[in-house]
Amino acid sequence: MDNPEVREVEDILKEAPSRSFSPEKSQSGSMWQDMGTWRFIAIVVAVLLVVSIFTNGLRFGVTSAAVADPLSLDDAADKTLSFVNTNLLPPGTTATVGEKKDVGDLYQVQLSVQGQLVDSYVTKDGRLLFPQGIDLTAALPSPAGADTQQLAKVDVSADDDAVKGDKNAPITIIEFSDFQCPFCERFYTDTLPELDEKYIKTGKAKLIYRDFPLENIHPNARPAAEAAECAHEQGKYYEFHDKLFENQQSLSDANYKKWARELGLDAAKFDDCVDTNKYADEVSKDLADGAAVGVTGTPAFFVNGKLLSGAQPFTAFEALIEAELAAGSADSNEVTAAAVVDTSGSTKKFTIVAKKFRFTPSQLRVQQGDTVQLDVKSDDVDFDFVLDEFGVTEKMLLGKVTKVEFVADTKGSFTYTCGNCDGKEDIMKGTLIVE
C-alpha cells in the first residue's frame, strides 16, 4: 500500500544530494560533513520538518495500529538495514551492519557505507528510524569562513613535497588529497583557480599538495600519486597534477606514461620510476603524516596550520587567508618596532641528513632569539647548504658532517635548500620556522 507519509520523506530525500553518505570519509564521522554547513542545515531541517509534521520520525511503513511490542536487537538491526538499502541509498550502494547495542530507550545500529561508519538509532518497537543522531550538547558547524580566528593551529609538516607559488609566501596551504576523489576534483575545478589568481600568483600564498589516497574506495589513487611523484622528480609535478585532475575518469598506468610524454618528460626514466613503484614509501609517508594530524577524509587543507575540511568554496579560504595575513602584518610590525632582538634564547641542536635529494627532517621549529646548531650530513653528493635569510652557505662533502651555527633573530618561515646540486633546488629543501 502506498504510504503518503513515507512518500513525503522520500521526496525530500530525492531532492537532497545523492551523496547522503560521503564516500570520501574513511573513518567514523558525520555523513553530512562533506556537504558543507549550509546544505547540512537545509537537509536536516527539511527532513526534521517532514518528520515532525507527518511521521514523528522516519516510519518503516507501519500504521499507527501497529503492535508496540519491542523487537529484538537483531531484528531491529535487520529492519534498519533493509529500510536504508531500499529507501535511502542510491542504486549500487549497499550498507552493512557493524556494531549494534541497546542504549536505553533506543537501539543503536552502526551502519557501514563505502568505508564510512554512521551510528543510527531505532525505537525498540521498530517503528521509527533516526538515520543519524545529533549531539544536542555540541554546537553545529560554523558557516564557511566564520570564527576563523578560533581555529586551533596544528603543526603540519610540508615534508619535501612540491610547492606551487613563491616558497617564501607568508601563507602556506597544505592540501591532503586524492587524485581519484570527486570532491578533490571539485576543489581543483571550482576553488583553486580563484586561489591561484588572488593569492598564489601574487606571492601571498603557496600550495603544497600531499597525498592521502583512500585506497579502499579509490583503487587508482595511489598509482596516480606515485606517478605524480615521478613527474616531480623531473620538475613537472603540478603540470602532471593538473593532467590527473583534468582526466580523472581515465586514470591508468598507460595514460600516466602518455601524459608524461605530452609534458616532455624523459619517457624511459618516468616509465622505470612508475614500474618500480619508486615513490611508494613517499606516498605512504604523506598518508601517515595526514593521519597523524587528524585527516580522515579528502580533501583536507591546513592554512598556516588551521584546518579547512572538504571541498570548501573560495570564500572560506579567503576569510581564513585574510585573517592570517592581518595577523602576520601585526607580527611584522611588532618585530620592526623592536630596536634590539633578544638573542639570549636557548640553543637548539638538530641533525639534518641529505639523502636521495631530500632533507630529513624537512621542517625545523625554533623560537626567535634561539641559537641554532645544525649537524648536516650528505649521504649522496657534494652540495652547498644554503639558508639565505641568515647568511648561511656551507659546503657539504659526501659522507662528512658539517656544523652550521647561526642566531634565529627574525620571525617567519625560511627555506633551507641546496646549491650546486644539479638543478635539484626545488626538490631538495626544507623549512625553518622561527616563532
N, C-alpha and C positions, 0 to 999 in steps of 0.2 A: 504494500500500500504506500502511496506517495505521502510522505510526512512533510507538511509545509514548514514546520519548524526547522527540520534538518535542512530542507531545501534553502531556507533563508541563510543559514550558516554557510552552506556550500557556496552560495552565490557570492558571499563576501570573500570567502577563501579563494574563489576563482579570480576575483579582481585583484587579489594580493599577488606580489611577485611569486613566481613558481618556486623560488629558492627558499621555501619555508624553513628547510633545514639546510644550513650553509655547508656545501661540500668543502669549503676552504678551511674549516676548523678541524684539526686533527685530534683535539682532546676535548674534555668536557667543558661546556660553556654555553652561552646563550645562543639559541638558534636564530635570534633576531640581530645579533651583534654586527654582522657584516652588512646589514641593510642600511645602517645609518640611523641616527637618532630620530629624525622626523618620520621616516617610514615605519620605524619601530612603534612610535606613539600612535600613528594613524591606524596601523593594522590592529594593534592591541585594543585601542578604543573602539574600532569598528566591530571587532569580534565580541568584546565585552558588552557593547550596546545591544547587539543581537541576542547575546546570551541573556542579558538582564530582561529584555522585553519579551522574548519568545520562549526561552527554554530553561532559564535559571541554571545554565551550564550546557555543555555540548551533550545532547542526548544520543544514546546509542540506538535510536529508532524505536524506543518502547513508549507506551502510552502511560497516562497518569494512573491507569488502573493496574499497572504492573505490580507484582508482588515485591515487597520491600525486604524480603529475606536476604541476608548477606550472602555474597558469593565467596568461594574460597579464594585465596590469594592467586593460585594458579589459574583458576577460571577467569578472574578479573584481568590478569595479565594477558591471557589468550584473547579475551574480548577486546581489550585495548589495542593489541597488535592488529587484529583483524580490522577494526574500525580505522586505524591510522593508515594502514596499507590500502584500504579500499577508498577512503574518502579524503585524506589529507595529503598524500604524496603524489607527485607526478608519475605518469606511466614509466615503467622501467626502474623505478626506485623502490626499494623494499627495506623496511625496518626489521630489526630483530630485537628480542627482549634480552636485556642484560640483568642487572641486579633487581630484585623486587623485594619489598618488605612492607610490613604493617607499621604505619606511623600514627596510630591512634584512631582518629575518625576516618582516615583515608588509607588507601593502598598507594604506595609509591612504586611506580614501574619505570625502570630506566630503559629508554629506547636508544638503539644504536642505528644511525643512518649515515652511511658512507663515512664511517670513522668518527662521527661526532656523537657524543653521548648527551642525551637530554632526559631530565627527570620529569615524568608526567605523573598526574595524580588522578585516582579513580575513587568515586564513592563506593562504599562497601556493598551497596545493593546493586552495583553495576549499571546505574542509570546515567551518571554524569561523568564526563571526562574533562579534565583540565590539562590541555596539552603541555603546558609548562607553568610551574609555579613561579610567582613573582614575590620576591622577598620584600614585604611591606616595610621592613626596617631599614632598607637600603635606598639610597637616592637613585632616581632614574638617571641615565646617561645625560650629560650636558649637551645642548645643541652644539653643532660643529663650530669650533672656534671659541667657545665660551670657556671662561675660567682657565685660560692658558697659563696664567701665572701660577696656578695652583698645582700644575702637573709636577710630579716628582721627577727629578733628574736621575737617569740611570747611566752608569759608567759603561758605555758600549764601545768596544774596540772596532776601529776601521780595518784592522788587520792589514793586509797588503793588497787589498782589492782595488780595482781600477777607480780612478777619480774622474768624474765629469765636471769640468769647470776649473776655476782657479784653486789650486791646492791650499792657498793661504786665505781663502774666503772665510769670513767670520762665522758663517752659519754652515754647519755640517749636517747633511741629511743622510742618514744611513738607512737604506731600504733592505729589508729581508724579504725576498720574493721568490717566485716560482714561475719559470718560463711557460708552463702549461696552465697556469691558474687564470681563469677568466676575469677575476677581479683585478689581478695584476695587469692584465692586458687593458682593462678599463682605465686604470691609473695611467698607463703608458699613453693611451689614446686621448683621454679626456683632460687629465690634470697636468701631466709632465710638460706638454708644450707651453702652457702658461708659466709654469715654474721656471722653465728654461729661459723664456724671454725676459721675465721680470727680475729673476734673482740669479740664475746661473750664469747667463751671458754677461750680466752686469758686474760679476765678481762679488756679489753679496753672499752667494751660497754655492756649495759644491755638493754633488750627489755621489754617494758610494753605494754600489749595488753589491749585496751579499746574498749568497744562495741559501734558500730554505726550501728545497724540493720536497713536496708531500708525496712521497713515492707510492704510498698505499692507494692513492686515488689518481695520481698523475704519473704514469709509468715513463713518460718521455721527459719529465722534468730534470732528473739527474743527468741523463746523457746530454741534454741541451746545455745544462750548467757546465759540465766538463768541456764541451765543445767551445763554449764561450771563453773558458779559461785558456784553451789552446789558442784562441784568437788573441787573447790578452798577451800571451807570450810573444806575439808578433806585433803588438802595439795597436790592435784594432778591436779592442773589447767592445766599446759602445756601438761601433758600426755593426758588429755581429749581434750584439744585444738587440739592436733595432730590427735586424733581419728576423730574429726569433719571434719577437712580439708581432711583427707585421705578417708573419706566416705561421701563426700559432697552430693552425689546423693541419700543418704539413711538416711537423717535426719528425725527423728521421736522420739516421746516420748518413744516408745518401745525400739528403738535402743539406746537411751541415757541410759536407765536403763541396757540394755545388756552390753554396753561398760563400765559402771560403775563397773559392776561385774567382767568384764575381767581385770579391773585395780585394783581389790581388795578393792574397797571402801565398806564402811558399806552400804549394799543394802537398808535396811529399812530407814536409815537416809537420804540417797540420794533420794529414791523414795518420801519420805514425802516432802523433800525440793523442788523437781520438781513439785509435785502435788499441792502444796500450793502456787506456784509462789513466793517463799520466797525472791528471789532477783530481783523481777520486778522493785522495786524502784532503786536498784543499777544500773541496765541496763539503766533505764530512765535517771539517773544522768549522766552516761557516754555519752549518746546521747545528752543531753543538754549541757554538757561541750564541746563536739566536735563542736556543732553548734555555741557555744559562741566564739570559736577561728577560725571560718570560714570554718569548714569542711562541704562540701556539697555532697561529694561522697566518695566511698571507693575503695581501701584503701587510707588512708592519713597518712603520717608519719611526726613527728616532731623530728628532730635530734638536740638535745640541743636547742630546740625551733625553729629551721629552718625547714620550710615546704618542703616536697617532696610529690607530689601528684601522685597517680596512681601506677600501678604495675611496679615500676622502676627496671631497671637492677641493678645488684650488683655494676657495675662501678659508677653509680650515688651515691649510698650510700658511696662507697669507697672514692670518691673525697671529699664529704662533711665531712665524719668522719676524714679523714686525715687532712683536713683543721682545724677542731675543735681540734684535738689532738695537732697540731702545735701551735694553739692559746693558748691552755691550758698550753703547755710547757712554752710558753713565759710568761704567767701569773705566773706560778710557780717560774720561775727564778726571776721575779720581787719581789715576796713575800720573797724568800730566801735572796735576796740582802738587804732587809730592816732589819737593825740591831734591830730596835725598832718598834713595831707596834703601831700606833696611836690608843689609846683606848679612845680618847676624843669624840667619836661619840655620837649620841643621844641614848636615852633609848627607846627601843621598847617593848611594852607590848602586850601579847597575852593570850587568854583563850583557852585551849585545853580540849575538853570533850572526854572521853573514854567511848564508848557505843557499845555493840554488837561486841566487839573485833575490834573496828575501832576508829581511832583518827579523830576528826573533830575540826579544819581543818587538812588536811593531808599534807599541804605544808606551810611553813613559809619562808619569804624572808626578809633579813636584809642586812645592809652594814657592811663591815669589820670595827671593832672597836666599833660597837654598843654594848651597854649593853642590854642583852635580859632578860626580866622578864616574866615568864610563870606562869599562874594560871592553874594547871592541876586538873581536877575533874574526878573521876571514877563513872559511873552510874551503873556498873555491878559487878565488882570483885576487890579484892585487887591485886596489882601488883607493880612491880618496874618500874619507868620511867627511861629509860636509853638513854643517849646521850654520848657515849664513848669518842668521839673526844674532848669533852670539860669537861671530868671528872665528868659527871652528873650521879648519881644513887640515886634516891629518892623513898622512899616507898609511894605508893598511897593507901589510905584506901577508901573503898566503901562509897560513899556519901559525902566524905570530899574534900575540895580544898587544894592542896599542892602548895606552892610557890617555884619556881625554878628560880635561877638567875645565869648568867654567862656572860662573855665577848666573843663576836664572833671575836676572834683575828686571825682567819685563813680563807682564801678564800676557797670556794669549796661547794660541796653538801654533806650533812651529814644526816644520818638516825637516827631518834629517834624511839625507839621501847619499847616493854615491856619485863621485866624479871620476872621470876617466874609466868608465865601466861599459864601454861598447854600446852606448845608447840605451842602457837599462835604467836610466834615472827615473823614468815614470813607473817602473816596476819595483825597483829596489829602494824602498823608502819607508819611513816610519814617522810617528808624530810625538813631539814633546809637548805636553800640556802643562802650562805654568799657571797656577791658580792664585 
